[in-house]
Amino acid sequence: IRRRTGPESATGKGMETLVRDPNRLIAAIAECARRQPDAIAIEDGRVKLHYDELLASIRATASRIASDSEPGTIIAVDAARNADTVIALLGVLAADRIYFPIDPASPANRWKELVDLARPALSWPAAVRHADPRVVTPADAAYLLFTSGSTGMPKGVVGTGGGLANMAESLCAVYAYGPGDRLLAFATFSWDTSLEEILPALVGGGTVVFRPEPLGTMGDFVDFVAERELTGLNVPTAFWTELVAGPDLPPSVRLVITGGEPVPADAVAHWRDRYDERIRLVNTFGLTEATAVTTIADLTSIAPAPGELFAPIGGRSVDLPSISSMPSAARSPTEQSVRLLSAVPVWLRDTWTNPRPVAGSRWITPPAAVACGPVTWPFDCRTGCCTSADASTIS
């Protein structure tokens, strides 16, 4: 592993086009670079990228993208699992463009389908320009993600820069990230979980460490965690259930986040028997339309008190007052610690990516009154799905 040195410095050629950092995420990373320039921001098995180098690379990338595309256009990023993609993500945001990751392992027909739907202005890092690029109209649009298309044509979701900043800042506080934390990047960039893993870590001044490929056995994974002295892991629930029965995690680990589906109660009990409160265990569920993380539950204690509920993302919350009246089979064993969180505003179920809009699909913008306090959003705790998409109830 070598220290990476970028071709341009933070004040290098072309930087006159970047008068100021355009959003809170870049500003937060710039502050980390000012306070701890030599701290490691990203490790990916090839390089160790320090915060001053990360900031310089973001700014150089933003300058190039800004010169090759128009504001509000989409930048398709070849999203390999490495530091270069993080630089591209943040460079696109700094250039006031829309980040659109495509997994390089995707089949060629998937690539073509997504590019045809998105109509990007530029492919990165090849810097290939596309004809007839789409201009995205929401003023704060920051990124575009697509559903898998397993039930039909992929649907696009546009998220906002404000939503990303709310999510990153709030989760950084919830997880108590800070300098010295070394946090695992597990998910592929085509899933919004990658945003949850990477952005709060960088906002807090921690180090993002990409998992090895191939992953190997569970023993290999735990050895990797020990060798890299990781302090936090964010893994899918199915992977976590295997981790519960696997080798002991090293003393460096203080936090494990699992999500995407409910956790089995017996696995939580086994986890507590093994680790007690030494390792904090958190379960999250996220709607892509609500900026990655929608619900969060702390499973470290058996029955969290109401005061231990986490602060809502972006100052907005949706409580679940009817959960105690649900049939016991449908209730979460951690029901007391469940709160619906949202980093809105976002736009739901957009139709512009679909040449033949699905009946009922529409843009949904939350009413201004939502910002004033909690509202009710019907939510099915058995499936983790919204039971309604009424614009009057979305927060």
N, C-alpha and C positions, 0 to 999 in steps of 0.2 A: 504494500500500500504506500502510495507516495502522496505528498502534499500537492494539490493541484494549484497551478498558477495560471490565471487568466491572461489573455492577450491585451486587455485594456484595464486601466486602473479606474477607480471610481470617478476620477476627474479627467478621464482620457478623451480622445478624439470622439466627436459626435455627441458628447454629453450636453452640448448647448441646447439640444432639442428637448431635454428633460428638465424643465424649469423647477419642478417639485415632484415629490412622490405623490401619486394621485389617489392613494387610498390608505386606510389605516393599517392594512397588512404590511405593505411595503414600508410604511413609516415605522412600524413596530420592529421589523427586521433591521432597518437602518439604525434604530436606537440600540439594538443588540450589538450591531457591528461597531457602533461608537463606544459602547461600554466594554465589550470583550472581543476586540477584533481578531485575536489569535485563538479564540475558542472554536472548537470544531462544530460546524453546523450539520454536515452530512458525511456519512461514510457509506460507500456502496460496494466495497470489495476491491475497487480499482483505485479510488482516490479518497483522500480526506480533505474536505473543502471547509476552509475556515470562514468565519462570518464576514470578514472584510472581503474575501475573495467571492463569497456568495453575492454580496451586495454589488460588487463591481461587475460580476457576470450578469446579474439581473438587469442592471442599467445598460450594459452593452447590448444585451439581447433586446431589451425594450427599444433602444435606439434603432436597431436594425429593422425590427418589426414595424416600428412607426414609419420608417422611410419607405417600406415596401407595401403598405396597406393603408386603408382609410379607417378612421375611428368607427367603432360599432360593427366592424366586420369580424368574421370568424377565422380563427387560426387553427388549422388541423395539426395536432402535435403527434408525432410518432412517439408514443408514450412507453418507451422501454423503462424497465425498472432500475433507474439509476439517477445520479445527481443531475444529469443533463435535463431530464424531464422536469425536475423541480425548478431548475433555472428557467426552463421554457414556460412553465405554469406561471411563475411569478413575473417573468418578463412580459408575457402577454397581458397580465393584469396591469402592470406598470405602464404599458403602452396604450391602455384604454381600449383593448380589443377583447374578444370573447374566446376563451380557452376551450378547445374541443379535443380531448384526448382520444386516440385510437390505439388499441392494443396491437402491437406489432405481430403478435401471434395469431391474430384474427385471419380467417381465410380471405382470399382475394375478393370473393364475391361480397363478403361482409364489408370490407373496406369500400368497395365501389358503392354499395347500397348506402352506407352512412355518408360518404362524401356527396353523393347525389342528393340526399335529403338535406344535408347541412349547407351545401354550396359555400364552402370556405373561400376566403380571398387568398390564402397562403397555406402551403404545407411546410411544416417546420420539423427538423432543421434543414431540410433540403432547399428551403426558400423558393419553392416552385409556386408561381402565381397561377391562379385559376380564373377563368373567364366567368362573367356574370355572377360576382359574389353577392351574397345576401347581406343586407344591412339590418341588424337587429335593433328594433325600436325601443325597448325599455331602456330608460336613461342609465340605469345602474347595472345593466346586464354584464355579467362577468364570465360565465362559463356555460357550456352546453354539454349535457350528458344524455345518452339514449338508453331506453329500456332494451332488454335483450332481444325482444321481438319473438319470444318463444310462443306467444299467443297471437301473433299476427305481425303486422308491420311495426318496426321500432318506432317508438314515440319519443320526441325530444323534450327535455325539460331545461329551461333557461333559469339559472340561479343568479343572484345579485351579489355585487361586491359588498354591499352592506350586510347581507346575510352571511357571507363567508367571514367577514370581520367579527360579527356578533358571535358566530359559532366558535371561531378560533379563540377569541378573548374569553368567552364564557367557559369553554372546556379547559382552557389553560388554567383558569382559576379553580374550577371544580376538581381537576386532577392535581392541582398544586405543582404544575410544571415550573422548572426553573433551571438556571445554569447548573451543570453537573448531572442532570437527567440524561439518560441515554435510552431512546425510545424506538421500538421496533416499527419498521414500515413493512407490513405483511401483504396488504391488498394490492391488486393491479390498479393502474391509474384509470381504467375505464369505469371503475366503481367509485361512488362518492365516499366510500370508507377511506380511500386514500387521502382525501381532503381532511377527514377527521383525524387521521394519524399524523399527517405532516404539518399542517398549518398551526395547530395549537402548540406543537413542540417548538417550532421556530419562533413563534411569538413569545414563548417563555424563555428563549435563549438556550434550549436544550440541544441535544444531538440526535438527528434522525439516522437510524442504522437500518439499511435494507437487509432483508433476510437473504440467506444464501439460495442459490438455484443450482441444481435441484435441492429441494428441501431435505431429502434423506429421511432417516428414521426419526422417531420421537427422541431417541437418545442423542442422535446427531443434533437435533434442534436444541435440546437442553444444553448440550456441550457448547453450541454456538452462543447461546444466551450467557453462559458462564464466561466464555472467552472474551466476549465483547462487553461484559459487565453491564448488561442491560438493566435498567431500573423499571421499565414499563413495557408491557406487551399488549397489543390489541389484535385479537385473533377471532375467527369465526367460532360460533358456538360448537359446531361439530368437531372442530380441531381442539377446542378447549376440553370437551368431554374426554378426549383421548389423553390430553395433558394431565387431567385429574388423576388418571391411573398410571401415568408415566413416571420417569425418574424425578427426584426432588429438584425443584427449582433452586438456583443458587441464592445466597443471602442478598445479592445486589438487587433482586426484584422486590419492589415495594407495591406495584400496582399491576393488575391484570384486568383488561377490558375485553368483554366478549359481547357478541351481538348478532343481529340478523334474525334470530329466532329465540323462543323461550328456552331457558336453561332448565334441565331436569332437576327436580327437588332433591333426589337422592344424590346427584352429583354435587350439588351445593353443600349438602350435609357432609359428604366425603371430603370435599375441599376444606371445610371448616375444621374437620377433625385433623387434617394434615397440617394446615397452615394457621389455624386460629385467626388472629387479627394481624399477623405479621405481614401478610400480603392482602392489600385491599382488593376486593373483587367487585366489579361494576358490570352490569348488563345494560346495553343500549339497543335501541331499535330506531331506525331512521327512515323517514320518507325522503326520497330524493327531492320531492317537491318542497320539502321544508328544510333544506340545507343540511343534509346528511344525518343529523341526530334529532329524533323526534321525542323519544322517551328515554329516561335514564333511571336506573334503580341501583342503589348501593346494597350489595348482598353480603357485605362483611359481617353485619350483625343480623340476628334472626328477625328482630322486629323493630326496625327503625322508628323512632318517635317522629311525629309530624314536624317538629322543629329541625329534623335532620334532612328534610327534603332539600334538594339542591335548588339554587336560584334559577329562575327560568331564563332560557336563552334570550338575549336581547331585551329583557325586561317584560316579556309577554309570557303568559302561561295559560294552560288549560287544565284545570283540576278534573278529577274523575269522581264526582260526588256519588255516583250510583254504583261504584264498584262493589261496595259491601253488600248490595242487594242482589248481585249476580249469583247464579248457582255456584256452589262451591267447586264443582268440577271445572268451571270456566275461570276461576279466580287464580291470580298469580300468588305463589307463596310469599311474595314480597310486595303485596298489594299496597301496603302502607307507604312504600317509598316510590310509588309510581306517579309521575307527573308528566303531562304532555308538554313538550317544549318545542318552540319554533323560532327560527331566526329570520322570519319573514320580514319584509314582503318578498314573495316569490310568485311566479306565474305557473299555474298548474295545467297539465294536459294540453299543451299548446298544439295547435292544428297546423301551424305553418310548415312543419316538417313533413306533413303527410299530404301528398297530392290529392288524395280522396279522403277528406276529413271524416272521422267517425261521428255518427250522429250523437249529439250531446256534448262533444268535445268543445271546449272553449277556454279562453284565457280567464283566469279568476284573479282579481286583485282584491286584497282584503280592504274592507272599509276603514276609513280614517279613525272611526270610533274605537276600533280594536286596540289601538295603541294606548287607550286610557285605562285598560285593566283587563282582568281575566274574562274569558268568554267560554261558552260550552262548545266543544267540538265532539260530536258523537264518535266513539272509538270502540272497536271490538277488541277486548283484551285477549280473546282466545286466538285471534288471527293476527293481531297487530295492524289491522287495517281500519281506515276511516269508514264509517257507515254512512257518511254524508259528505257531499262536496258543495254544500250550499254556501255561496259567497258570503252570506250574512253571518256564518258561523265560523269561518276560517280565520285563524289568528296567526 
